[in-house]
Each structure stands twice: as structure tokens, then as C-alpha cells.
Amino acid sequence: MNSLSRRKFLKITGAVLGTAAALTGTAGMVVKSAKKIDEAKVKGIQKIPTYCDICFWKCGAIAYLKNGKLWKVEGNPIDPLSKGRLCPRGTGGVGAHYDPDRLKSPLIRKSLRGKEEWVEVTWDEAFDYIAEKMNKIKAQYGPESIALFSHGIGGTFFKHTLKAFGTQNISAPSFAQCRGPRDVGFKLTFGEDVSSPERTDIKNAKCIVLIGSHLGENMHNTQVQEFAEAIENGASVIVVDPRYSVAASKAKYYLPIKPGTDLALLLTWMNIIVKENLYDKEFVSRYGFGFEQFTAEISHYTPEWAYVETGIDPELIVKTAHEIARYRPASLIHPGRHATWYGDDTQRSRAIALLNALMGNWGVKGGFYTPVSMDVPSYPYPPYPESKKGKVDNPDNKYPFAHETITNGIREATITGKPYPIKGWFVYATNLIHALPNEEETIKAIQNLDLMVVIDVIPSEIAGWADVVLPESVYLERYDDINVEWFREPFVSLRQPVVDSPHDQKPNWWMAKKLAERLDLQNYYPWNHIEEYIEYRLNAVGYSFEQLKKDGIIPGEKQPIFTEEGALLEFPTPSGKVEFYSLQLAGAGFDPVPKYTKPQEPPPGYFRLLYGRAPVHSFGRTQSNRVLMDMMDENEIWINSDIAHRYGLKSGDYIKLKNIDGIVSNKIKVKATERIRTDCVYMVHGFGHNSKMLKGAYMKGASDAELITQYVIDPLMGGTGMNVNFVTFEVEV
């Protein structure tokens, strides 16, 4: 009898994954551990620095152990990102370690994909299975026929292993489903993107314009702290949003814009500012390219015209244009982050970049600083094999300004087999079922695979479709690559293990290394443990690993980040200047200056579906975290009070949503409010999980991702505009 047949088959539903101790409060949490801690040696309080992984911001943190058990997590006071304070998600990170729904051991699929039926295996068995499948795919189709989808710094070593194997098809949904249009729009204008964390000098801004940017709800710690500081200093805030957000409550001017018409407002603002000579003439004259053509292109966008499109009163449009110009160059039009809305997203982001250029705020306090970093060399690995086929995501350069790999392009190639077949997926720390629009297309692609491996800490929906599931240690239990941050202050930070993993979970670097060894790629891992890797990189520039472990942070020498401090303004565009008129776009057949097109209107009885974030959750990754669940365990659907009254609905009622393709959601609680327009509804992303393995979060709230069946692809860079879906209400009688 072979080793697999001796093992019991696990059907992961209900209580099969095992139980954890009852959660009666953070300090009282206990998890059965495979490793026994000698508590006599760890009495009292221990403080261990690390950096957070609840979102991608990588805030410096201090983890506290009480008598050897994880107790709490706080901000690291010497960290430039957190400044000693964490957001609600970060302080709730302790719940990730104690989550009873965590993946506990490697699993191999027992039956059909999508059925949550598994056999529990050893790590050796899992790696043997994966390596055998990978080598078969390589022999039949080539190494490029395996793709990696990865989110966050934890994917570093899987990227390394897959590149060593011979594939270039490595992508992150953060490009085509989030920030890509913004980055491309700014690169086309200034020659550089706005980086991550964004290079926004919010704390020194005297006027802050937020266009669909939900600071305070989309809890990016540093920016929220700076936003609070700016408000305390009396900054004028202008918020443009169909929904009266938390940020809107801080605004001097709130513009409840019609969804999909942001570009009309931006073009009109720019026309007013140019016609009335309110822009920074010195900056434009010295650094601008194609300004005369730009002026001609925007000249017909008047406040009266914009009123018809946006619903914003012409006087308010003029007044806010004057307000923006009044405080230049310390007027900051925030670039946003999740910018994939309507399909014209790169041009909308380019308009935001152009409005900032009119303020002359590039390299200036209150605008955009020049990010700086420490020079820590990469590890000297052997060169990767050259690909004979190239990447699969953007055949014939269909999206000419996509400077990163397009996730939905890989999915498309997996479905069609063109330009060549994709037969294997590795999915690291991203739930593609919820991240990519149109779940049906994602599942169709998965069914064409010969291998899908999911590496995660929780059993997300994508894990339910995997052939192999590898349980990762949470960030408090592992090393990751050092974080050499680009920021206003240069620094290096360390993620290091604070506690042991409670079961048979392993760190990502260990998994990637062991898999490489199974694939005869051990020469790409000349180090035995990640500590050797980290120490080598630090020693190369004279930094102390021991000091980094002790403090969590190594600060660098101060460098100029503003022109007044000596920072140089350089614009790596073809003209070497800020491109108000883009010859790159014209040459590729696109509008050299953004143009407005009307958005699609909802059918009668339907409402545009908008979605966003909550300050206590990160995407769909944290709904099973019991600490964060205590603060928000389901989402709500925001409906204008008048519309709710028309349908006989009140706050607290439960309804279902149905989209124009007939997809019906799980039930969701109504929030009847005057804080949203009558033509749209809003919900927080990440709820409505239908993975039975996520027992705590199972079917709580509704999934916006399930309802996003329609999307429009940005023709410049391939991103998926997802705010083009409409829903109606199914009210139970």
C-alpha cells in the first residue's frame, strides 16, 4: 500500500480542519502548537520587531509575547512608515496567528476541481507531486507554460524559482486590477510613476483633492496619519465622490459627482485654470512639452458643459478650480490607488497627472517628493535561462503601454491557448476568484490547467480549485526578504519570526527553495537558510544583521527629496519634459491629450455597483481573522434613502442583489442613507466567501466580485475597468 492510500481522505467541510481554542479575547487566545515552548525560559514580556503583512504597506511593528505566547502588535516608533502607530488591521494582526480556519498541512486534491475534498500529505509528497507535473509540462509545452500570480513581498522566492525554471509569465493583480492605469498615466506625463507607498507629501499640502480616494477607509497608515496632520494644519480638502465618504466629512468642498464622469470634471478644471492664467507659468514654461496643443485640446470643456455630464453646479466647478490654483504649488491632486474603473482609466489618471503639472508641484513640498532608497545589492544568483517564447500576456504588444505583466492576459492565454498554451498556475497570496473580474472566466481557465498550486495562509476560494494547497506560515512566524523601501526617508526593515507556526505550516522561502531542489535548480539557492541570504546582502554594504534583528529598522542617511533641498528634477519621457501633449500616445494611435467619453447608463431599475475598502479589513484576506471579525463580520449595501423608501427598504433589512447577467448575490444588509447618489449603490469588497473551509467567514455578507461579470479593458495598458456593472434588488416578501 502506498503512502497516500494509508492516509485518511479529508473532506474539508464543517469541523474537519480541526479546532482551535475558543477565542475569548486577544490575550486569552491559545493555539495547539506542534512545537512545545519551554515557558520557564520565556516568562514575562518579550518585544520583537518585524513589519506587517496585513496589507502591502509594510509598516514597522513590534510584536509582544507574554509568557511565550503572542499577545499584541504595535507600531515600531522608529519606523518611518508607521511612526509607532498601526492601523486597526495591523493591531489586529495577532488574529492571523490564532485564526482557527488557517491551512494546517499540505493538501492534494482528491476529486474534481472546485470540490473541497482533499488528502493530507507530507511536504515531500507535495513537492514530488508538483515537480513531476512541472517537468511534464516543461517537456510537452516548455517552461513558459507555467505562470505565477503573486501578491506582496512574500512572493519573492517563488518568483526566483519560477524564473530559474524558465518562465517569464509572472504577474501581480495589483497592476491590471488596481494601480496600473495610475502608474502608466503618470509615466506618460512625468516619465515616472508615483511609486508604492505613493510619493505624495500630504502632510505639507495646503489643498488636497481626493477623486474617489477613500483615505480613512482605505487605510494606508502613513497617508492617513499625514491626512490627519494636514487637516490639523488647516489644509483645504476637496472630495469628488458619488458617496459621502469619511474623507468627504473632512472636506471644505464635497462634489457628489455622477459615476464615470470624473474626466469631464478634470478637463474642465484644467480649462478654467489655463484660461484664467492660474497655472504655474514658470514650471510649465521651463519643463512643459506641447502645452499649446494641450491648451487647444481642452478649450471646449466649459463648466456649463460639465454640469450636464457630472451633475456638479457650474459655480461649484469654478470655485473649486480657483481653490486648487490658490494654493499651488502645495496643491495635491491625489493619484489614488485602485484606479481600474471605467476602461478609460489611464487617460483619467493622466488627466490627474496633468492637473498636478499645472500646479507645478513635482518635487515641491505639498506635492510630490522624490523618493529615496538605500543601496543594498541583490544576491548574486546565476543568470536565469533565456525564454524562447517571451511572455504570453500581451501578444503583438496589443496594449503598448503595459510595462508589467497583465494578469487577465495570462488568464486569456490559458483559455485560448494563444499565443501558446498555459498549463500550470502558481498562485501566491492572492485570491484570483475575487481579484479578477468575471469568476466564470477564471474557472474556465483553471479547467484548462494540468497543475494549479495555491500557497496561502487561509483556505480562500482559489484554494478550493487547486490541485495542491501549500500552507504558509503567517508573517509573524517567518522571515521574508528585507524591505529596502523607496520613501521620503531611506531605510531597510526586517520581517522576522516572532512565534512558531502552530501546525505544519512553512515559510515561503523554504517552500520555494525545496521545490527548486526537486527541479534540479539547487544552484539557484547556494544559501542554506534565509538568514544567510539576508546577512550576505547586508554585509555587502556594511550593515549589521544583528542590529537589524534588534531594532527592526536600519535608517539611511538623509537625502534631498525636494528641489529646495537640492533634489534634481528629471523627466525620463521622450522629450525629457512633462508631456502635456504626448507624441507617444499619438504615435500609438491614441489621444495625445485625454478626451472625455460618456459612461454607459444603467438600464431602468438598475444601479451602478461601486465598491471599496474598510479600515478593519484588507481585501478578502482577513474576514476569518476573529479579532477583525469582531469589528466587522459582514458588509452592507449603501442605498440612497429615497430609493430605499421607494422599494420599501430600511436599514437592517436583508436583500439580494442581481446583476444584468442574472447573477444573484448572497443576502446583504441594507444601509439606507443620504450619503450616496440615487443612481448607484456601494459595498465593501471582500465578503460573501463561499469557501466552506472559511468557517468563520462563510456566506457572511455578499461578494461584489461575484457580481462583477462585466469589465472594459483599458486599451493603453490592459487593465480591467470594473465599475461598469449594474445591479437591482431582490426583496424577499
HELIX and SHEET records of a PDB file:
HELIX    1   1 THR A   26  GLY A   28  5                                   3    
HELIX    2   2 GLU A   39  LYS A   41  5                                   3    
HELIX    3   3 PRO A   88  THR A   91  1                                   4    
HELIX    4   4 VAL A   94  TYR A   98  1                                   5    
HELIX    5   5 TRP A  123  TYR A  141  1                                  19    
HELIX    6   6 PRO A  143  SER A  145  5                                   3    
HELIX    7   7 ILE A  153  GLY A  155  5                                   3    
HELIX    8   8 THR A  156  PHE A  165  1                                  10    
HELIX    9   9 PRO A  173  SER A  174  1                                   2    
HELIX   10  10 PHE A  175  ARG A  179  3                                   5    
HELIX   11  11 GLY A  180  PHE A  190  1                                  11    
HELIX   12  12 ILE A  202  ASN A  204  5                                   3    
HELIX   13  13 ASN A  221  GLU A  232  1                                  12    
HELIX   14  14 ALA A  247  LYS A  250  5                                   4    
HELIX   15  15 ASP A  262  LYS A  275  1                                  14    
HELIX   16  16 LYS A  281  TYR A  287  1                                   7    
HELIX   17  17 PHE A  291  ILE A  298  1                                   8    
HELIX   18  18 PRO A  303  THR A  310  1                                   8    
HELIX   19  19 PRO A  314  ARG A  326  1                                  13    
HELIX   20  20 ASP A  345  MET A  359  1                                  15    
HELIX   21  21 PRO A  395  ASN A  397  5                                   3    
HELIX   22  22 THR A  407  THR A  416  1                                  10    
HELIX   23  23 LEU A  432  ALA A  435  1                                   4    
HELIX   24  24 GLU A  439  ILE A  446  1                                   8    
HELIX   25  25 GLU A  461  TRP A  465  5                                   5    
HELIX   26  26 TYR A  475  GLU A  477  5                                   3    
HELIX   27  27 ASN A  508  ARG A  518  1                                  11    
HELIX   28  28 GLN A  522  TYR A  524  5                                   3    
HELIX   29  29 ILE A  530  ASN A  539  1                                  10    
HELIX   30  30 PHE A  545  ASP A  551  1                                   7    
HELIX   31  31 THR A  563  GLU A  565  5                                   3    
HELIX   32  32 LEU A  583  GLY A  587  1                                   5    
HELIX   33  33 ARG A  626  MET A  631  1                                   6    
HELIX   34  34 SER A  641  ARG A  646  1                                   6    
HELIX   35  35 ASP A  704  LEU A  707  1                                   4    
SHEET    1   A 8 PHE A   9  LYS A  11  0                                        
SHEET    2   A 8 GLU A 117  GLU A 120 -1                                        
SHEET    3   A 8 LEU A 107  ARG A 109 -1                                        
SHEET    4   A 8 VAL A 468  PRO A 471 -1                                        
SHEET    5   A 8 LEU A 451  ASP A 456  1                                        
SHEET    6   A 8 GLY A 424  TYR A 428  1                                        
SHEET    7   A 8 ILE A 146  SER A 150  1                                        
SHEET    8   A 8 ILE A 170  SER A 171  1                                        
SHEET    1   B 3 ILE A  45  TYR A  51  0                                        
SHEET    2   B 3 GLY A  60  LYS A  66 -1                                        
SHEET    3   B 3 LYS A  69  GLY A  75 -1                                        
SHEET    1   C 4 TYR A 253  LEU A 255  0                                        
SHEET    2   C 4 SER A 236  VAL A 240  1                                        
SHEET    3   C 4 CYS A 207  ILE A 211  1                                        
SHEET    4   C 4 SER A 331  ILE A 333  1                                        
SHEET    1   D 2 GLY A 288  PHE A 289  0                                        
SHEET    2   D 2 VAL A 578  GLU A 579  1                                        
SHEET    1   E 3 ASN A 483  GLU A 485  0                                        
SHEET    2   E 3 PHE A 491  SER A 493 -1                                        
SHEET    3   E 3 ILE A 553  PRO A 555 -1                                        
SHEET    1   F 7 PHE A 607  GLY A 612  0                                        
SHEET    2   F 7 CYS A 680  VAL A 684  1                                        
SHEET    3   F 7 GLU A 636  ASN A 640 -1                                        
SHEET    4   F 7 ILE A 668  THR A 673  1                                        
SHEET    5   F 7 TYR A 654  ASN A 659 -1                                        
SHEET    6   F 7 PHE A 726  GLU A 730 -1                                        
SHEET    7   F 7 PHE A 607  GLY A 612 -1                                        
SHEET    1   G 2 VAL A 712  ILE A 713  0                                        
SHEET    2   G 2 THR A 720  GLY A 721 -1                                        
END                                                                             
